[in-house]
Amino acid sequence: MTQLEVLYRYEKHPTEAAVVAWGNTREVYGIRRIQIDKEWKTIRVEYDATRLTKPVVYELLRRAGIDLVEELPLIPPQPVVEEAAATAPAK
């Protein structure tokens, strides 16, 4: 079993019908956990990669009525270290 996670951002808050369908999506074999963050408008899905693929997870959420906008990276961007200051010769 290979556990993977994917993070999506959605545009509109799910309707009541979408929430019911989302609940049914949790019953799909291979979906381990679904977390919604209403403040950041994100959905994090943990799934079994031996059973499902990322495009299948995406389609399951879309068919449930969730308005997905984009996939977000799980690791936040790291600050850029200025190489010019690091490689400048010492005086």
Secondary structure, 3 states (H helix, E strand, C coil): CCEEEEEEEECCCCCHHHHHHHHHHCCCCCEEEEEEECCCCEEEEEEECCCCCHHHHHHHHHHCCCCEEEEECCCCCCCCCCHHHHHCCCC
